[in-house]
Amino acid sequence: MSKGSDLLVAALENEGVDRIFGIPGEENLDVVESIRKSSIELILTRHEQAAAFMAATHGRLTGRPGVCITTLGPGALNLTTGAAYALLGAMPMVMITGQKGVRSSRQARFQIVDVVAAMKPLTKLSRQIVSPRMIPGVVREAFRVAGEERPGPVHLELPEDIAAEECDAVAPIPPHPVELPLASPLALDRAAQMIIEAERPLAMMGAAASRPRSTSDLAQFVLRTGIPYFTTQMGKGTVPGGTELYMGTAALSERDYVHEAIERADLIITIGHDTVEKPPFIMGADGPKVIHVGYQPATVEQVYFPQTEVIGDIGASLRLLADRLEGNIPNAQALLPLREGILSRIAARDSEDRFTPQRLVHDVRAVMPADGILALDNGMYKIWFARNYRTRVANTLLLDNALATMGAGLPSAMMAAMLFPERRVMAVCGDGGFMMNSQELETAVRLKLNLVVLVIEDHAYGMIRWKQAVDDFPDFGMTFGNPDFVRYAEAYGAKGTRVGAIAELRPALEQAFAAGGVNLVAVPIDYSENERVLVEELRHRLPWPASPV
């Protein structure tokens, strides 16, 4: 005989799960015991939100759903931000929550909320398990739904009486590979003809292009066609190798230097664009035509309405499209002469002897090898890293331009460090976002991770304070005090360093990586560049055709 909890854990092992993140409660105790007897490691976090961020990042980096577990009520509801993070970011994840018994309840309504209903708008699927015998089928379906395009979170609720109930053993359902369909020849022919006829073609790599299975095909498409490209924030790194066709990243929606190329293009091939991202460019009646290459049809928006779509496995679609295009695009590199000017202006003043965002990005890039992973929290610095940080390998800059939640940077970096212990991993957090999940320093120390946490101090919710100033509101309500971050890190058993001069930053980061373990480096920031560059300087950049190629 097996308990429901045994069937659950066996089904998770059947899916290849080796870690579960979370904070169990009394309603999960049978599941905890089944995990103890299994091959799966239970990783206890200090907040359920962090467990969800870690599980989602596991899905993002591996393509296989990460798993997290919580108790009922307050524990389950603490997963909601992580669920939205995975839903908007297209990260496969399975959340397992407990519940009071469904056959009888000796504690009446104590701690009971309808978590299944609460999770429905935040997940691809939310179900309660009402019989042990249904567990293998429900778990297989959960992982299938979480992983298929468009990936995202799935929620399963296992009441404590179902977890404890004994029944005959039920065999897990073996997973099987699912091949994505290919784009139709007609759509490929139509797209190829538009590209061949374009006078100034440009490609764009979006969030869905960063799926682990697609990146090699993207690189080959760029090399075979010779079309210059730019990326969205979440599409950074999808074409590896530091190609000379990279035109920049759209950290803003319009008026930035990369938009010089976008404004001049008469055709943009968007590869893996997901409109959940803040728009990388605004489509209009007089703008370029757009070809949408994606796993799924385009979501038509006021700012995005492509004229042609190529739907199917992105990698295979691009191979077939390149077969039609290679050597046949007369104007492939018409926009390439703009590249040097765009990139040089973005990198301007990155070696000044000040704590500017440009210098910060420059020094971080200098200490990170090509395969080093940078996990950003959310704040003003995210725009600067999106604009200025050059990526050479896919999924080496983990940022969230979908939900754009604070608090995810540290847990995401921790997951990366667990998956890739041989690579340098750094979390970059503002002081506001860091303090939202800073308790996970204890988790990182307990797990003996090698991790550097760069905390950028401006004693404020800096992005909102900047917007407040840009919109001519008084400076009000956005500043706060901080703990002594060096002593704070040391209290958790980590190492702490404070950078007093900008020349100390790079050596401090190198020393932190060399020391191993968990290292926090606190650095101040001079955000006067926000106004000077992102407002005043870009305000004077006239859109094409005022300054044509």
N, C-alpha and C positions, 0 to 999 in steps of 0.2 A: 504493500500500500504506500501511496505517496500523499503528501499534503499539497494543497494548492500552491503554497510557497515554493515547494520543491519543483513543481511543474513550471512555475514562473522562472526560477533560476536556471533550470535545465534548458528552457526555451531561450533564455538570454545567452547561455553558453553556446547553444546551437547557432546563434547569430554572430558568434565570434566576439562577444563582449568580454573584455578583460578587466574593465574598471567601471565602478559605479560611484558617482559623486553625490554627496548630500548629507542630510541630517535626519536620520530615522527617528520615529517616535514609538509610543507604545503600540500603536496600531500596525506597526511594521515588524514587530519583534519576531514573528515566524519567518518573515522574509530575511531578516538579519541573520537568523540562525541558519537558514538555507544557504545564504551567501557564505557564512563562515565555513561551511562544509564543501564549498565549491572551489573552482579555480579562479573565481572573480575576486578582485581586490576592492574592498570598500574604502573609499577615500572620504574621510570626514572633513567637511568644510566648517567655517564659522558662521556662515549665513547661507540660506538656501539660494539666494540670488546668485552668489558666486558659483555654487554648484551648477546652476543652469548655464551660466556664462562659460564654464569650463566644458560642459557637455556639448554645448553648441559649437564651441571652437574646435573640439574634437571632430565634430561632423564637418566643419568647414575645411579643416586641414587634411582629413583622411577620405572624405566622401562617405564614410560609414557613420551611422547615427551614434552620437554619444548618449549616455544614459545617466539620469539623475533620479534621486529618490528623496521623498519627504514624507512627513506625517500628514494628517488631515488639516483642515481649517487654516490656521495662521501659517503653518509651514508650507502647505500647498499654495496658498495665495502669494507667498513670497517668491514663487516661481514665475509670476505673471510677467514681470519685466523681462526675464530671461526667455520666456516663451515668445514675447513680441520681438525680442532681439533676433531669435532664430527664425521667426516667421517672416519678418521684413528682410532679414539678411539671407534668406534661403539656405539655412544651415540645418542639416538633418539631426534630429534629437528625439529621444523618447523619454518622457517624464512619467514616473511611477509614484502615485500618491496613495496614502492609506485612507481608511474611513472606518467609522464605527460599524458594527455588524448590521447587515441588512435584514436578517431574520428576526432579530430582537435587539432592543437597545435599553440596557439597564441604566444608562446615563441620560436618558431622554434626549434632548436636543443639544446637550453640552458640546461645544466646539464644532457643531455640524453646520457647514454651509454647502451649497450645491456647487462643488468644485467642477464637476463635469460640465455644467451649464456655463460656469464662469470661464472655463477654458475654451469653449467652442469658438468664439470669435478670435482667439489667439493661437489656434492650432489648425492643422489640416484634418485632425480627427480627435475626438475626445469621447472615451467610452468607459463605462463601469463594467467590471467583470463580475458576473453573478453566479458563475458555476466553475469549479475547478477544471472540469472537462473541456471548457471552451478556451482555456489559457493558451495551449500551443497555437491554435488557430489565430487567436486575437494578437498574440505577440508577433507571429509571422506577418500578419496584415499590418501591424503597427510599423514594423521595420520597412516593409515594402512601401507603404504610403509615405513614411518619413524620407525615404531615400529617392523616390522617383521624382522626376521633374514636375514642377518646381519643388526642390527639397524644402523641408521645414519641420516643425515640431509636432509630435503626437503625444496625447495624454492618455494614460491608463490609470483608472482608480481600482485598487484591490482592497475591498473591505476585509477587516480582520477575521471575520468568521469564515469567509471564503478562503483566505490564506491558510487558516488552521484546519480546514475540513479535509478529511482523508478520502481518497478515492483510488480506484485502480490506476496504475501507471498509464499515461497517455503519451505516445511517442511524439517528439517534436517534429515539425514539418520542415523538411530540408529546404534551404534557400536555393534559388536557381537564378542563373544570369538572365537579365532582360536586356535585349539589344534595342536601342532606340531606332526609330524609323529614319530613313534617309529622305532628304529633300527631293521633291519631284524634279525630273529633268526639265520640265517646262519652266519652273521657277528659276532653276539654275541658268538656263539659257537666257531668260529675260534679264536676270541680274547681270550676267556676263556682258550682254549687249549694252546695257546702260553704262557699265564701267568702261568698256572699250570706247564708247562715244563721249565719255566725260572729258571736259577740258581741264578741270582741276579736281581730281578725285582725292578723297581723304578717308581714312579708316578710323574707327573708334573702337576701343576695347572696353567693354562694360563688365558689370559685376558677374554675370553668368559665365563670362569667358574665363574666370579664375577657377572653375571647377578643376580638380586635380587631373581629371582624365583628358582635358582639352588642350593644355598649354603647349605641347609639342606641335600640334597641328596649327595653332595660331602662329607660332614662330615661322613655320614653313610657309604659311600663306603670305606673310609679310615679305619673306626673302624671295619667294617665287614671283610675286607680283611687283615688288618694288614700290608699292604705294605707301607714302608716309602716313603715320598714325598718331593719334593721341589717345589718352585713356581717361576714364572716369576715375573718381577716387578709389572705388573698390575694384577697378580693373587694372590698377597699377601692378606691374611685374608680370603680366600675362604673356608678354613677349620677352623672353629672357635674352641675355647675351649683350646688352648694351648696344643694340642696333643703332646705326646712324640714321635710321628713318623715324626715330622718336621725336615728336614735335612738342611734347609737354603733357601736363595733366590738367584737366578742367576742375580746379578746386573751387571756382566760382561759376555761376551760371552764364555770365556775359561780361564783356568789357576787359577781361584779363588778356595778357599778351598772347596766350594760345588761341584766343578767339580771333586774332588776326588771320590765322589759317582757316579757322572755321567759317569766318565771314566771307573769305575769298573762294571757298570751295563751291563747286556747282553740284557736287554729289558727295554724300557721306555714307559710307558703309558701316553701320553700327553692328558690332559683333557682340552678342550677349548683353545687350542693353536691357536693364530692368528699370522701369520708371519709378520703382520704389526709391531709387537714389535721387538726391537733389539734382535737378536737371543740369547736365553738363553743357547744354546749349539750348536756346529757345528757338523752336521752329516757327516760321511765319510764312505768309503767302509769297513773299519775295525772296525767301531763303533757298538754300540748296535742296535738291531732291534727296530722299533718304531710302536706302535699302536696309531692311531689318533682317539680320541673320541671327536666328535664335532657336533654342530648344522648343519654345512655345510661340504662338502668334503674339504680335505686339499688343500691348495695352494702349489703346489710343487715348491720348490726352490732348488738352488744348495746346500744349507745348511740344507734342510728339505725335505725328500722324504719318508714318512712312508710306511711300507710294508703292513699294514692292517688298515682299517678304519671302525669305528662304527659311523654311521651318523644318527642323529635324536635328539629328545629332550634329552639333556645331563642328566638331573635328572632321567628321566625314563630309559635311557640307562644304567646308573650306577646302578640303582636298579636291573635291569634284569641281569646285568653282575655280581653283587655281589651275586645274587641268585645262579649263576653257580659256584661261586668261594669260598664262605664262608666255611671255614674249609677244603678246598681242595688244598691249596697252600703250598707245603712242604717247599719252600725256601723263604717264604714271607718276612722274616726279615733278610735275609742274609747280607744286607748292613747296618743294624741298628748299629752295633758296631762302625761305623765311625762317628756317630752323635755327640757324646760328643766332640771329637777332632775338628770337623769342627766348631761347635758353640763356643767352648771356644777360638779358635784362632780368630774368627771373632770379639768376644767381648773383646779381649785383650786390655788392657790399656784404658778401658772406664771410669776409676775413677781417672785418673791422674789429677793433679792440673794445667791443662792447657786448653786453648780454642781449644781443638782438636775436630775433627768431631765425634770421638767415644764418648767423654765426652758429647758433645752436644746432640747426639742421646740418650744417657743414661739418661740425666736429663729431656729431653722432655718426654721420655717414662714414667719416674717416676711421672710426673704430669698429665698424660693423663689416665683416667680410661679406662677399657676395651672397652667401647662403644664410647669413645672420637674419634673425627674425625680430622685427620691431612691432610691438603691439601698442597701439595708441588708445588712450582713453579719449574722451571728448572735451574739447575746449578750443580756444583760439589757435593754439599751436597746431591743431589738426590741419587747418587750412595751409599753414606754412610747410608742414611736412608733405602734404599732398602736392603742393606746387613745386617744392625744392628738392625733395628726397628722391634720388634716382634709384630705381629698383632694377636688378639684373636677373632675378630669379622669381618665379611665380610664388605667391603667398608668403612673401617675406616682409610685407608691410600690411599688418592686420589693422584695419580701421573700419569703423562703422559709420557709413554714410546713408544708412537706411532708417533704423530707429534713432541712431545717434544718441545713445544713452550714456550718461556718465556712470562710472563705477565698473565698467567692463574691462578696462585696460589691464589691471593687475591679474585677475583670474584668467584672461585670455593668454597672457604671457606665461603664466604658470602651466597651462595646458600645453603650450608650445614647447616649454622646457622639458615637460615629461615625455612628449612624443619624440623630441629631437635633442637628447641630452648631449650630443657631440657638437652641437651648434651654439653660437652665441645668441642669447635671447635677452631682449631688453623691453621692459614696460616703460612707456613715456606717459606720465600722468600730470595733470594740473593738480594744485593743492586741493581744489574743490572736489574733483572726481576721485582723487586718491583716497580722501578721507571717507568716501562712501563705502568702500570695501577694504580699507586698510587693515582690518583685522585678519585678512587672509595672509598677511606676512607670517603669522604663526603657522598656518597650514604649509606655506612654502618652506619654512625652516624645518618643520616636522618631517616633510617629505624629502629633505636634503636636496632641494633643487639648486641648480646653478643659475642664478638669475640676477640681473641688474635692474633696479627700479629707479628711473630718473624722475624726480619730482620737481616740477617747475613751479616756483613760488611767485605769485603776484598778490596774494592775500585778498583775492576777489574772485567772483564768478566772472572771469575776464571777458568771455565772448559777449555775455549779456551787457556787461558794463560798456563794452565797445559799441554795441548796437545802440545803447542808451545815448551815448555821445553822438554817434552818427545821426540819430534821429532828433538831435537837439533837445533831449531831455536833461534835466539836472542830474548830476552824479549822486545817486541815492540808493541805499538799500542793497548793495552788492559786495560790500567788503566785510572781511572777518579776520580774526586772529588765527594763528597756527600753533601747534605744539613745536617743541624743539625736535625736528625730524631726525636728527642724529641720535638723540637719546631715545626717541620713540622707537626707532629701528632696533637699537640695542636692547630695549626692554623685551622685544620678541626673540632675541637671540640672533638677530641679523647684524650686519656691520653697517655703520653710517658714516657719511662724509658730507661736509658742506663745502661748496666751491665758493671762494671769496673773490677770485678774479677770473676773467674769461680764459686766460691762458692756462688756468689750472684744470679746466673742464676735461679736455682730452686725456691728460695724464691720469686724472681721477677715474675716468671710465676705464682706461686700460688697466689700471691697478685693480679696480673692482672685478673685472673679468679674470685677471690673473689670480686673484685671491680665491676665487671659487665661493660657493655658497650663495646666500642671499645678501645682496649689497644694495643699500639705498644711497643715492647721490642726490642731494638737494642743491638746486641752482636757482638764482633769481632770474627774472626776465624783464627786458625793456620793451614794453608793448607800444611805445610811441610809434614804432614802425607800422602798426596797424593803420593808423590814420594817414601817415605819410605815403605809404605805398598802396594800400588796398582801397584808399578813398581818393586822396589828392592826386597821386601819380596816375592812377587808372582813369580818373575823371578826365584827364587831358589826352587820353588815347582815343583818337577819332576812329570810328569804324570805317571799314572799306565801303564805298570806293573812294573815300577822301584821300587815301594814300595807297594806290594800287600797287600790285607786284611790279 
